[in-house]
Amino acid sequence: MKILRHRIELETTAPIQIIDVTGQVRDWVASTGIQDGLVTVSSLHTTARINVNEREAQLERDMITYLKRLVPRDGDYLHNLDPIDGRDNAHSHLLGLFMNSSETIPVAAGAPVLGGWQSIFFVELDGPRETRGIELQLLGTD
């Protein structure tokens, strides 16, 4: 049994942004030689999340619209009165309550096992940000 780690770094360009990282996860898993196991994809941020969902342009727009309506940016939030990092981002932390910070995906035959419509997304909730990190941890056998 092996345990391997890898970091993906990316930049975000919008306040709420959905970024497909499926290809990067697939490529890294394939490069490891691990044939069977589990890959965990984790956001390293409290205002960004990991999600498995369908990649379709109109649906992604609907997701962003839904998130903006669910927790409006201009709400009366106590966290915004004296934020630690100077960002009025209470809405981003609150949106994070409804999503996972990580997803664990089976690996078989050297690839993540995803349904035909499934993609792995990094969901930015407090962008834009110059640097965001995703940690991958793969547990498996070759």
N, C-alpha and C positions, 0 to 999 in steps of 0.2 A: 504494500500500500504506500502510495506517495502522496505528499501534500505539496502543492506548488502555488506560488503567488505571483500576481502580475498587477500592475497599475495602469489604468487608462487615464490620461489627462486630456481635458478638452476645454474649450472656451465657449461661453454662451453669449448670445447677442440680443436676447429679448427678455422682458420681465418674466413671462412664463413661456417655456420652450420645451418641446418634446424632441429628443434627439435619439434616433435609432442607433444603437450600439451593437446590434446583433452580429453584423459582419466582423467587428473587432473581437467580440467574444468567440465566435466560431473560429476565426483565424488563429487566435492564441491557443484555444483548446487543441486544435489540429496540430499546432507546432510542438505541443508537449509530448506527443506519443501516447498519452493516456487514452485507453480505449473504453473503459467503463468506470463510472463514478458519479460524482456530483460536482457541479460548479456553482459557487455562490457569488453573486454579483451584488456588491454593496456600495451604496452612496456614502461618501465620507463627510457629508454635510447635513445639517439639520434643516436646511431649506432647499433640499433637492432630494428626489426619491428615485427608486427603481420600480419599473412596472412592466408587466408582460401584457400586451394587448395587440390589437390589429393595426397594421400599418396601412392607412388609407387616408389620403390628404384631407378629405372632407370630415372624416371622423376625428382626425387630429385637431382640426379647427373647432369642431364641436366640443372636444375635450377641454381645450383652452377656454372657450366661452363658458362652459360649465364651471370650471374652476374659478373663473373671475366672478361669476354670479354667486357661487357657493360662499366664498369669503371675500367680500369686496376689499380692495386695497385701502380705501378711504374710511374704513370703519373706525370707531372710537375705541382703540385698543390701548390698554395701560402700558404694554411693552414699548410702544412708540414714544412714550413720554420721556424715557431715559434709556435708549437702546445701548447695549454694550459696545457695538461697533459703529454707532452713528447712523445705522440704516433703519428707516421706518419699515420694518419687515415683519411685524406681528402677523399679518395676513399669511405670509409664507410659512411661518411656523405652524399656524392653525391649519392651513391646507395639508401640511405634512401629517397631521393627525389621521387623515383619511387614506394614507398610502403607506406602503412598505418602504423601509430603508434598504431592504435587500430582497432578493429572490434566489431560491435554490432550484437549479434545473438539472435533471438527470443528464448524464453523458453516456451514450452508447455508440459503439463503432467509431469512436474518436470524434464525435460531434454532439453538441447540445441537442437534446430531444425536445423539439418544439412542434406544435401543431402547424398545419399548413398556413394558417392565418396569423400565427403568433410571431411577434417581434419583441425584442428586449429594448426598453426605452429608459433613458436617463431623463427625468422630468425636472427641469429647472423651475423653481418657484420664486426666486429672488434675483433675477438677472437684470442686466447682463453682468457676467463675471468673467474676469480674465482667465482664471484657472479654477477648474473643478476636477475632482478626482473620483474615480471608480476603482474599487479594490476587487480583484477577482481572486478567489481561492478555489483550487481544484483538488479534490480528494479522489484518488482512484488507482487503478492498476493498468499496466500496459499489456 
